[in-house]
Amino acid sequence: MYQSRVGPLQADQPFNIAVIELEEDPAIKFLSSLPGTPLEEVPVGATVEVDFQEVGPGQLIHEWRVVA
């Protein structure tokens, strides 16, 4: 993503966007950036794990990170 209209995301531009498909149920998909993965190095089919980030008291958001 090179131009986001979402204000808080603009500081991180450009960033990648990935479709995460669960092995347990391929019908379930998530859209996510892959923090820590350079734009040119997004691996198709890589294993990822979920990481929860606290954005406020009692508020968590999920991020996905490449592990293999």
C-alpha positions as CSV (number, residue, x, y, z in Angstrom):
1,M,0.0,0.0,0.0
2,Y,1.6,3.2,-1.1
3,Q,-1.3,5.6,-0.4
4,S,-3.7,4.9,2.5
5,R,-6.6,7.1,3.4
6,V,-6.5,5.8,6.9
7,G,-4.6,8.5,8.9
8,P,-2.8,6.3,11.4
9,L,-1.5,4.0,8.6
10,Q,0.0,6.8,6.6
11,A,3.2,7.0,8.7
12,D,4.0,3.4,7.8
13,Q,3.6,3.7,4.1
14,P,4.5,1.9,2.0
15,F,3.6,-1.4,3.6
16,N,2.6,-4.8,2.3
17,I,-0.9,-6.3,2.5
18,A,-1.3,-10.1,2.7
19,V,-4.2,-12.5,2.6
20,I,-3.8,-15.0,5.5
21,E,-5.6,-18.3,5.0
22,L,-6.0,-20.7,7.9
23,E,-4.9,-24.2,7.4
24,E,-7.6,-25.5,9.7
25,D,-10.3,-23.8,7.5
26,P,-9.2,-22.4,4.2
27,A,-12.5,-20.5,3.9
28,I,-11.4,-18.2,6.8
29,K,-9.1,-15.5,5.5
30,F,-7.6,-12.4,7.1
31,L,-6.1,-9.3,5.5
32,S,-3.0,-8.0,7.3
33,S,0.3,-6.3,6.8
34,L,3.3,-8.4,7.6
35,P,5.3,-6.2,10.1
36,G,9.0,-6.7,9.8
37,T,8.8,-8.2,6.3
38,P,10.3,-5.9,3.6
39,L,8.0,-5.1,0.7
40,E,10.1,-6.9,-1.9
41,E,10.5,-10.0,0.3
42,V,6.9,-11.1,1.0
43,P,7.0,-14.9,0.7
44,V,4.0,-16.5,-0.9
45,G,2.8,-19.6,1.0
46,A,5.0,-18.8,4.1
47,T,4.0,-20.0,7.6
48,V,2.8,-17.1,9.8
49,E,1.8,-16.8,13.4
50,V,-0.6,-14.3,15.1
51,D,0.8,-11.7,17.4
52,F,-1.6,-9.5,19.4
53,Q,-0.7,-5.8,20.0
54,E,-2.3,-3.7,22.7
55,V,-3.6,-0.5,21.3
56,G,-5.4,0.7,24.3
57,P,-6.5,-0.5,27.7
58,G,-8.2,-3.9,27.1
59,Q,-8.0,-3.4,23.3
60,L,-6.0,-5.8,21.2
61,I,-5.5,-6.0,17.4
62,H,-3.9,-8.9,15.6
63,E,-0.9,-8.8,13.4
64,W,0.7,-11.7,11.5
65,R,4.4,-12.4,11.4
66,V,6.3,-14.7,9.0
67,V,8.0,-17.5,10.9
68,A,9.2,-19.8,8.1
